[in-house]
Amino acid sequence: MFLQKIKYRESGVMLYGITPPKVGTTPERVAEIAEKTIDRLSSLDIDALVVYDVQDESARTKEERPFPFINALDPFAFASEYLGRLEVPKIIYRPAGKFSATELSDWLEEMHAHKFYPIFVGVPAPDFPVKTSLPEAYQIWEKHVDTSVIGAIMIPERHQVLKDEDMRMLDKMERGVSYFISQCVFNLDYAKKVVEDLAISCKSKQIDPPTIIFTITACGSAKTVDFMEWLGIHIPDQLKEDLKGDGDVLEKSVKVCLEIASELTEFCMARSIPFGFNIESVAIRKAEIEASVDMACRISQMLKDKGLRKEPEYIAAE
C-alpha cells in the first residue's frame, strides 16, 4: 500500500503520472480516454497514480511557450468520476494559493473520503494573488495526519541556483510532509546534489530523511526537448545535442531515462535514502505513451531485482 510504504519509509515506490483531458472535451470522450488509461495501467505494478493540475506558467518567463497552453479538467473531478475502476490510490496536485481556507478544507475532506492523497504546489507566477499560503494549507491538512500522507515538490534546478532546497524540504517536513516528488530529472548531477545535501542536513539534525520520488519522463521530439527547457528542466548541453541529433529522439531519451533511474537507485541505496520513481506520461502521441508504460515496467523490474519490490502474488485456480 502506498500509505504504508510512505509512512514506513520503504524504498522502491512506483508512481505513474498523467494529466486530465483538456477542458471542452465531451463527457463521452473523457470517459473513453479514462477507459483507455485504466486498461493501459491496470497491469502495471504501481503504488499510486499521480494526476497533475495543469497551470499556465507563461507569466513565469518571457520566453515564448513552444506549445500553446490548453486548460485541463480538474484532476480531482477526473480521478473521482472517471478513474474509480483503476484500483490504486490517487495523488492529486492542487495550487493551494488559488483557493480560500474553507475551499481547501472542503476539498481535503472529499479527498480523504476517496482515500486520495494531496500535494500542494505553488501558484503559477510570483505575482499571482495568494488566497492561502502553503504553511496555512499544511495546517489545514494536519487533522488528517494519522490516516493520510501529504507530499510536496522538490526542484533540483532551484537547488543548483539557490542552494537551499534541502532547507525548504526540512521546513515542509516540520509541517507534515513525508515525501517529495521531483521535477523531471534530466540532469543527474543536480538530483544527486539535492539528495546529498538533504542527507547531510537530516543527519546533522538527527532526523530520518523523507522519501524522494524522482520523476522520469521520456521526450519524443526535439520540440519536446525545447518545451522541457521552457518549463525549467535543465538538460545538459551534451545530452541535449545527443537527443536532438540524428536518430530516434524517443528511443534515445528512454535509454537516458533508464540510465538515470539506475544511477539514482544506486546513489540513494548507498546513502540509505528512501526513494522511488514517478513515470510521467503527459504526451498524447501513442508511441510516447507506450514508451512510458515500457519504462514503468523496466524500472519496476529493476527495483524487484534489487529486492526493493515484491513480485505480485498470484492465487492458483483450483
Order of alpha helices (4+ residues) and beta strands (2+ residues): alpha-beta-alpha-beta-alpha-beta-alpha-beta-alpha-beta-alpha-alpha-beta-alpha-beta-alpha-alpha-alpha-beta-alpha
